[in-house]
Amino acid sequence: MDITRKVLQVSGLNVKVTTDQGQLQLLHDIHFDLNEGQILGLVGESGCGKSITCHSLLQLMDQHTIVEGSIQLGGRELNGLDPKEMRRIRGKEIGFIRQNPMNAFTPVYSIGNQFIETIRTHCKLSKKEAYELAAVSLEKVNLPKPYEILKMYPFQLSGGMLQRVMIAMCMCLKPAVVIADEPTTALDMVNQLQVLTQLERLRSECGTTILLISHDLSVIAEMADEVIVMQHGKIVEQANVFELFDHPANAYTKKLLNARLQLPDPSNKQTVEYAVNF
C-alpha cells in the first residue's frame, strides 16, 4: 500500500495584527497539508495573504502579530516554539527562498562568508569543509567558477545568480520543506527557467517538499501538483493542478484564469495565451 507521508500540516491558522483601531484579521482559518515530495502552489492577487502565510509558517511575524492555530513539521508543533529553537529549524528543516534576491543577502559580507556561516550554523563542519561544500553546491546549480563567486559580494552578481545561490544554500542543507516566495519575480525568461529547473532538481534529488508562492500562473501550471487559491486571507479553492486549470469551481479562480491575456495570431487566427502577473 502506498501511504503518502505528511511533512507539514497547517490547521486552523489565523493571523491577527494589533493596530490603533483594534485587531485586524489577516488570515482566516487556513488549512492545508504538504506531502513528501509534493509541490504545492499558492496563488492569488497581491495582498491576499500569500506572503503572510509563508512568514507565519516560518514564525517570522513581529511582536504585534498574533498567530493562532497549529503548524506541525513532522508532527512537531512550530507555533509558539522558542525563538532559539525555531532558528535551528529555519534553514536546516525548512528552507526559505526569498522574493527579492537582491535584498536577501547582507551587502557588506561576501557570498562565501554568508554561505559558510549558514552551513556551519546547522552542520558540524570545519570552515574548510563548509567552503568546499559551498563550492560544490554552486556548481550543482550551474554557476560557473564557484570559487570566484564565493569571493564576490552580492552587488557583483545578477538577480538570477543570487537566486541560484539561495537555492544552492537550500540544496546543501537538504531541508524537508522549502518555501519559495515568488522565486521568479523580476527575472528574465532565461533565468526563470534556470531557477525552476533547480527547484525541480531540489525536489527530485533531495525529496524536498516545496510550497511555491507565485503570481505567475504559467509557473504554477508547470511546477505544481496541487494548487491553493487565496482571496482576502482565505482559501477559496484547493484542487489538483489539472482540475483547477481545466475546471475551476470558484468564481474568483475563474476570474484569475480569465485575466490571462489572449492575443490573436494574425497568421493562423489561433489564440495565443500569455500568463500575466496579478
Secondary structure, DSSP 8 states (H G I E B T S, - for coil): -----EEEEEEEEEEEEEETTEEEEEEEEEEEEEETT-EEEEE-STTSSHHHHHHHHTT---TTEEEEEEEEETTEE-TT--HHHHHHHBTTTEEEE-S-GGGSS-TTS-HHHHHHHHHHHHS---HHHHHHHHHHHHHHTT-SSHHHHHHS-GGGS-HHHHHHHHHHHHHHH--SEEEEESTTTT--HHHHHHHHHHHHHHHHHH--EEEEE-S-HHHHHHH-SEEEEEETTEEEEEEEHHHHHHS--SHHHHHHHHTSEEEE-TTT--EEEE----
